[in-house]
Amino acid sequence: MKNKKKKLTLKALKKDFRQYWVLYLMFLPILGYIILFGYVPMVGVSMAFMDFRPRLGYLGSDFVGFANFTRFFSSPSFWKIVRNTFSINLLDLFLGFPTPIIFALLLFEMSNKHLRKTVQFIAIAPHFISVVVLCGMITVFSRQGGWLNSLVAQIKGVSQPYLLEEPSYYYPIYLLSSIWAQMGFASIVYYAALCGVDKNLIEAAKIDGAGRIRQMFSVTIPSISPTIIIMFILRMGGIFAVGLDKSLLLQTRLNENVSEVLSTYVYKRGLLANDYGYGMATSLFSAAVNLTFLLITNTIARKTETSLW
C-alpha cells in the first residue's frame, strides 16, 4: 500500500513538473539561497559542544559536550541577562505589538484619502532611518540640553546630565524609540488585511445601526483576526531575540545592569573574548527558547483554526 502511494506521488510530481517546469526553474535560486544561508551555517551549531579553536577547525577542536551550557547556566550573569532580555521583549509585546494594529484601524477609518496617505507616509518614514543614526539621535537628545532631557527635566523637575546613564530611563527610551521607528511599517500588513474586509458586512452593520466603534469591534477586528494571530505567533517566535545593534549602541557602563541582553553577551563573550563555543551555546539556548515559545503559541492558536501549521 505504501509503495503504491509512493508511485502515485512520484507520478503526480513528474506530471506537475512537466506542466510547470518554468516555475520550478524560477524556484531554484530561492532554494539555493535557503540552503546556502539557512542550512549550511547550521554546521556552526556544533561549536556549542566544542572548545572551538579556529586554527584547529571543527575536526581538530576538543569535544566538551554540554560543558559550555553548564558554564552559561552557572554564570553569575545568567539570570540578569535572561531577566533583561525577557523584560524588554515582554514590554515590547504589550506595547509594541498592538500599536501597529491600532494605527492601521485609525488609518482605515480616515475618510479623507489625501490625509490618510500623508499620515501613513509620515509614520512609515522613520523605519528607513538607520539604527546607527537613530541611536545617534537618541544619544544627542538624551544629553543635557537635548529636547528629551529638557522634557524629562520639566516633568520631574530634576535635570539629568545624561538620561542613558540612568538605568530607570533605559527601557522607556528603548521601547518608545522602537515603537516610533517600526509602528508605521508594521501597520502595512494590518492595513492590507483591512482593505480586504468584506464591505457588505460593514454595510450590514451600518443598516443595523452600528456606529464606527461598534463596527470596528463587531466586523473589522474579527475579520483581520487571522492576520493578527499569525503575526502574534511569529512575534512569540522571537521572544528572546533583542537586536544587537541598538542594544550595543545605547549601552553605557552605568546602564549595563539593565541593557545587557543575550545578543550583546554573545557578542562580547563569543567574538570579543574569542570564546566561540561558549558564545554559540548561549546563542543556541536563545534559539531553543524562541522555538519553544513558537511551538506553544502555535499549538494554542490552532484551537482558533488559525496557525502556521
For each residue, the residues with C-beta under 8 A, 3 or more apart:
1: 4 5
2: 5 6
3: 6 7
4: 1 7 8
5: 1 2 8 9
6: 2 3 9 10
7: 3 4 10 11
8: 4 5 11 12
9: 5 6 12 13
10: 6 7 13 14
11: 7 8 14 15
12: 8 9 15 16
13: 9 10 16 17
14: 10 11 17 18
15: 11 12 18 19
16: 12 13 19 20
17: 13 14 20 21 24
18: 14 15 21
19: 15 16
20: 16 17 23 24
21: 17 18 24 25
22: 25 26
23: 20 26 27
24: 17 20 21 27 28
25: 21 22 28
26: 22 23 29 30
27: 23 24 30 31
28: 24 25 31 32
29: 26 32 33
30: 26 27 33 34
31: 27 28 34 35
32: 28 29 35 36
33: 29 30 36 37 38
34: 30 31 37 38 39
35: 31 32 38 39 40
36: 32 33 39 40
37: 33 34 40 41
38: 33 34 35 41 42
39: 34 35 36 42
40: 35 36 37 43
41: 37 38 44
42: 38 39 45
43: 40 46 58
44: 41 47 280
45: 42 48 280 284
46: 43 49 50 58
47: 44 50 52 58 61 276 277 280
48: 45 68 69 277 280 281 283 284
49: 46 63 64 65 66 68 277 281
50: 46 47 58 61 62 63 64 277
51: 61 62 64 67 277
52: 47 56 58 61 276 277 280
53: 56 57 60 61
54: 57 276
55: 60
56: 52 53 59 60 61
57: 53 54 60 61
58: 43 46 47 50 52 61
59: 56
60: 53 55 56 57
61: 47 50 51 52 53 56 57 58 277
62: 50 51
63: 49 50
64: 49 50 51 67 68 277
65: 49
66: 49 69 70
67: 51 64 70 71
68: 48 49 64 71 72 277 278 280 281
69: 48 66 72 73 281 285
70: 66 67 73 74
71: 67 68 74 75 278 281
72: 68 69 75 78 278 281 282 285
73: 69 70 78
74: 70 71 78
75: 71 72 78
76: 80
77: 80 81 260 265
78: 72 73 74 75 81 82
79: 82 83
80: 76 77 83 84 257 260
81: 77 78 84 85 260 261 262 265
82: 78 79 85 86 262
83: 79 80 86 87
84: 80 81 87 88 258 259 260 261
85: 81 82 88 89 240 242 261 262 286
86: 82 83 89 90 239 240
87: 83 84 90 91 171
88: 84 85 91 92 171 174 175 242 261
89: 85 86 92 93 238 239 240 241 242
90: 86 87 93 94 239
91: 87 88 94 95 96 171 175
92: 88 89 95 96 97 175 178
93: 89 90 96 97 235 236 239
94: 90 91 97 98
95: 91 92 98 99 175 179
96: 91 92 93 99 175 178 179 182 183
97: 92 93 94 100 101 231 232 235
98: 94 95 101 102
99: 95 96 102 103 179 183 186
100: 97 103 104 182 183 184 186 187 189 190
101: 97 98 104 105 187 190 228
102: 98 99 105 106
103: 99 100 106 107 123 183 184 187
104: 100 101 107 108 187 190 191 194
105: 101 102 108 109 190 194 216 220 221
106: 102 103 109 110
107: 103 104 110 116 119 120 187 191
108: 104 105 191 194 195 220
109: 105 106 212 216
110: 106 107 113 115 116 119
111:
112: 115 116
113: 110 116 117
114: 117 118
115: 110 112 118 119
116: 107 110 112 113 119 120
117: 113 114 120 121
118: 114 115 121 122
119: 107 110 115 116 122 123
120: 107 116 117 123 124 184 187 191
121: 117 118 124 125
122: 118 119 125 184
123: 103 119 120 126 183 184 187
124: 120 121 127 128 184 185 188
125: 121 122 128 129 184
126: 123 129 134 180 181 182 184
127: 124 181 182 184 185
128: 124 125
129: 125 126 133 134 137 181
130: 133 134
131: 134 135 243 245 246 249
132: 135 136 245 249
133: 129 130 136 137
134: 126 129 130 131 137 138 177 181 246
135: 131 132 138 139 245 246 249 250
136: 132 133 139 140
137: 129 133 134 140 141
138: 134 135 141 142 148 164 173 177 250
139: 135 136 142 143 164 249 250
140: 136 137 143 146
141: 137 138 146 147 148 149
142: 138 139 146 148 149 162 163 164 169 173
143: 139 140 146 149 161 162 163
144: 149 159 160 161 162
145: 149 150
146: 140 141 142 143 149 150
147: 141 150 151
148: 138 141 142 151 152 163 173
149: 141 142 143 144 145 146 152 153 159 160 162 163
150: 145 146 147 153 154
151: 147 148 154 155
152: 148 149 155 156 160 163 169
153: 149 150 156 157 158 159 160
154: 150 151 157
155: 151 152
156: 152 153
157: 153 154
158: 153
159: 144 149 153
160: 144 149 152 153 163 165 166 169
161: 143 144 165
162: 142 143 144 149 165 166 252
163: 142 143 148 149 152 160 166 169 173
164: 138 139 142 169 170 173 250 252 255
165: 160 161 162 252 254 255
166: 160 162 163 169 170 254 255
167: 170 254 255 257 258
168: 171
169: 142 152 160 163 164 166 172 173
170: 164 166 167 173 174 250 255 258 259
171: 87 88 91 168 174 175 258
172: 169 175 176
173: 138 142 148 163 164 169 170 176 177 250
174: 88 170 171 177 178 246 247 250 259
175: 88 91 92 95 96 171 172 178 179
176: 172 173 179 180
177: 134 138 173 174 180 181
178: 92 96 174 175 181 182 246
179: 95 96 99 175 176 182 183
180: 126 176 177 183
181: 126 127 129 134 177 178
182: 96 100 126 127 178 179 185 186
183: 96 99 100 103 123 179 180 186 187
184: 100 103 120 122 123 124 125 126 127 187 188
185: 124 127 182 188
186: 99 100 182 183 189 190
187: 100 101 103 104 107 120 123 183 184 190 191
188: 124 184 185 191 192
189: 100 186 192 193 227 231
190: 100 101 104 105 186 187 193 194 224 227 228 231
191: 104 107 108 120 187 188 194 195
192: 188 189 195 196
193: 189 190 196 197 223 224 227
194: 104 105 108 190 191 197 220 223 224
195: 108 191 192
196: 192 193 223
197: 193 194 201 202 219 220 223 224
198: 201 202 223
199: 202 203
200: 203 204
201: 197 198 204 205 219 223
202: 197 198 199 205 206 215 219 220
203: 199 200 206 207
204: 200 201 207 208
205: 201 202 208 210 214 215 218 219
206: 202 203 209 210 215
207: 203 204
208: 204 205
209: 206
210: 205 206 214 215 218 219
211: 214 215
212: 109 215 216
213: 216 217
214: 205 210 211 217 218
215: 202 205 206 210 211 212 218 219 220
216: 105 109 212 213 219 220 221
217: 213 214 220 221
218: 205 210 214 215 222
219: 197 201 202 205 210 215 216 222 223
220: 105 108 194 197 202 215 216 217 223 224
221: 105 216 217 224 225 228
222: 218 219 225
223: 193 194 196 197 198 201 219 220
224: 190 193 194 197 220 221 227 228
225: 221 222 228 229 304 306
226: 229 230 306
227: 189 190 193 224 230 231
228: 101 190 221 224 225 231 232
229: 225 226 232 233 301 304 306 307
230: 226 227 233 234 306 308
231: 97 189 190 227 228 234 235
232: 97 228 229 235 236 297 301
233: 229 230 236 237 294 297 298 301 307 308
234: 230 231 237 238 308
235: 93 97 231 232 238 239
236: 93 232 233 239 293 294 296 297
237: 233 234 290 291 293 294 297
238: 89 234 235 241 290
239: 86 89 90 93 235 236 289 290 293
240: 85 86 89 262 286 289 290 293
241: 89 238 263 286 290
242: 85 88 89 247 261 262 263
243: 131 246 247 263
244: 247 248 263 264 266 267
245: 131 132 135 248 249
246: 131 134 135 174 178 243 249 250
247: 174 242 243 244 250 251 259 261 263 264
248: 244 245 251 264 267
249: 131 132 135 139 245 246
250: 135 138 139 164 170 173 174 246 247 255 259
251: 247 248 255 256 259 260 264
252: 162 164 165 255 256 259
253: 256
254: 165 166 167
255: 164 165 166 167 170 250 251 252 258 259
256: 251 252 253 259 260
257: 80 167 260
258: 84 167 170 171 255
259: 84 170 174 247 250 251 252 255 256 264
260: 77 80 81 84 251 256 257 264 265
261: 81 84 85 88 242 247 264 265
262: 81 82 85 240 242 265 266 282 283 285 286
263: 241 242 243 244 247 266 267 286
264: 244 247 248 251 259 260 261 267 268
265: 77 81 260 261 262 268 269 282
266: 244 262 263 269 270 271 279 282 283 286
267: 244 248 263 264 270 271 272 279
268: 264 265 271 272 273
269: 265 266 272 273 275 278 279 282
270: 266 267 273 275 276 278 279 280 282 283
271: 266 267 268 274 279
272: 267 268 269
273: 268 269 270
274: 271
275: 269 270 278 279
276: 47 52 54 270 279 280
277: 47 48 49 50 51 52 61 64 68 280 281
278: 68 71 72 269 270 275 281 282
279: 266 267 269 270 271 275 276 282 283
280: 44 45 47 48 52 68 270 276 277 283 284
281: 48 49 68 69 71 72 277 278 284 285
282: 72 262 265 266 269 270 278 279 285 286
283: 48 262 266 270 279 280 286 287
284: 45 48 280 281 287 288
285: 69 72 262 281 282 288 289
286: 85 240 241 262 263 266 282 283 289 290
287: 283 284 290 291
288: 284 285 291 292
289: 239 240 285 286 292 293
290: 237 238 239 240 241 286 287 293 294
291: 237 287 288 294 295
292: 288 289 295 296
293: 236 237 239 240 289 290 296 297
294: 233 236 237 290 291 297 298
295: 291 292 298 299
296: 236 292 293 299 300
297: 232 233 236 237 293 294 300 301
298: 233 294 295 301 302 307 308 309
299: 295 296 302 307
300: 296 297 303
301: 229 232 233 297 298 304 306 307
302: 298 299 305 306 307
303: 300
304: 225 229 301 307
305: 302
306: 225 226 229 230 301 302
307: 229 233 298 299 301 302 304
308: 230 233 234 298
309: 298
